[in-house]
Amino acid sequence: MNKPLKITKIGNSAGIVLPKELLAHLDVEVGGTLSVVTTPRGIELSAAEPDFDAQMAAAREVMARRKRALRELAK
């Protein structure tokens, strides 16, 4: 799909309207959440993983507890 999307003003922000074909391709619905990642070519949109925040919290906890070991492994 190579269709230009118009940027519209929403309050003090800006937004785009995603066509239903694009929503279907991303496997998201209205009210869903997208994950945005910057890449060398622009941005990448994907359906957000529901348990990502919990996984990152667990990873941060382990990294905080094992800071010294991780520092040694980084050498």
C-alpha positions in Angstrom: 0.0 0.0 0.0 1.5 3.3 -1.0 -1.3 5.8 -0.3 -0.5 9.3 1.0 -2.1 10.1 4.4 -3.2 13.7 5.2 -2.0 15.2 8.5 -4.8 16.9 10.4 -4.8 19.3 13.4 -6.2 17.7 16.6 -6.0 20.4 19.4 -2.4 21.3 19.8 -1.3 18.1 18.2 -1.5 16.5 14.7 -2.9 13.2 13.6 -3.5 11.0 10.6 -6.5 8.8 9.6 -5.6 5.2 9.0 -7.7 3.5 6.3 -9.5 0.3 7.4 -7.2 -1.8 5.1 -4.1 -0.6 7.0 -5.8 -1.3 10.3 -6.5 -4.8 9.2 -2.9 -5.2 8.0 -1.7 -4.1 11.4 -4.2 -6.3 13.1 -5.6 -3.5 15.3 -9.0 -2.0 15.8 -10.2 1.5 16.6 -9.2 2.2 20.2 -6.2 -0.2 20.0 -2.6 0.7 20.6 0.3 0.9 18.1 4.0 0.7 18.9 6.1 3.3 17.0 9.8 2.7 16.4 12.1 5.0 14.5 14.3 3.4 11.9 16.9 4.7 9.5 14.2 4.9 6.7 11.5 6.6 8.9 9.1 5.1 11.4 7.7 1.6 11.8 4.2 1.0 13.1 3.2 -2.3 14.7 0.5 -3.6 17.0 1.6 -3.1 20.6 2.3 -6.2 22.7 0.0 -6.1 25.7 2.5 -7.5 28.1 5.5 -5.5 26.9 5.5 -3.0 29.8 5.4 -5.9 32.3 8.3 -7.6 30.6 10.4 -4.3 30.5 9.7 -3.8 34.3 10.9 -7.3 35.0 14.0 -6.7 32.9 14.8 -3.4 34.6 14.5 -5.1 38.0 16.9 -7.9 37.0 19.4 -5.4 35.5 19.2 -3.3 38.7 19.9 -6.3 40.9 22.6 -7.7 38.7 24.3 -4.4 37.7 27.8 -5.6 38.7 27.6 -8.9 36.8 26.2 -7.1 33.7 29.1 -4.6 33.9 31.6 -7.5 34.0 29.9 -9.3 31.1 30.1 -6.0 29.0 33.9 -6.0 29.2 
